[in-house]
């Protein structure tokens, strides 16, 4: 039985009897059409479409309108924003062979699949405008594609086996990805195509599952038996990012040692080097892993002549550059 609640006072407004013993919504994924007229139950064998008002079974789709010679197991699905399609990942199981994983578009008018591409079985996410959906292609690549043109907008190198769920920010500038095994959430800047922040404060012993971003983009939420709520940092600039202090190098000008103070938003491998005006590296002050937060690196410029130089900090695809004057 499927029960629908009205959220103003959380009262039950409809109960839908599920016919037969072959189908149960227990453990199934449930979708509601954008016009709130149809509810869809997704199980491994296919889709059940119900009229929300009457509870009538409108359609049971198990072969996608095709003469398939192999079984298909549905993994995850999302409604297109215009209600014309359900995008879903699935595995084609041939007898006595391994599965062949695909991303498919199910046309709601014809109940036939009108697009198929290679993909790994994974959770899907769709942007607010409907112009972007996620697709996991292989073990090392997460894609963002346009479902209308089928063009790839962005390729993100990640270890995709660890992905539990994904969500676009309401302003469509960011994609948050929940890596369950690593117990971490990465926030990717879609335009820049790289991770700009990560949440790693999940208690030991927990693995993240679901993920969501509030409509006002103030919060990001994930679950792991417990609910974890964080400030959504890319747009607010507050929360558990260390306080950002001015990036400075001092003394400047100098005739001896220098101190380089800067802040990192992400932990990772960091290199601090000095370059001459021709772009040639003339000294390497530091090279190794650093934790996120404020840093203070000491450097010795002994052996360098009087002149103008540049000090560059490189970490996680981000460079911080300082102009340095040596006056001996």
Beta strands, then each sheet from edge to edge (+ up, - down):
strand 1: 2-6
strand 2: 11-16
strand 3: 29-32
strand 4: 38-43
strand 5: 46-51
strand 6: 57-61
strand 7: 71-79
strand 8: 85-93
strand 9: 100-107
strand 10: 112-118
strand 11: 133-138
strand 12: 141-145
strand 13: 152-157
strand 14: 163-168
strand 15: 174-179
strand 16: 184-189
strand 17: 194-199
strand 18: 211-213
strand 19: 219-223
strand 20: 227-231
strand 21: 248-250
strand 22: 257-264
strand 23: 268-275
strand 24: 281-290
strand 25: 293-300
strand 26: 307-315
strand 27: 318-326
sheet 1: 1+ 2-
sheet 2: 3+ 4- 5+ 6-
sheet 3: 7+ 8- 9+ 10-
sheet 4: 11+ 12- 13+
sheet 5: 14+ 15- 16+ 17-
sheet 6: 18+ 19- 20+
sheet 7: 21+ 22- 25+
sheet 8: 24+ 23- 26+ 27-
end
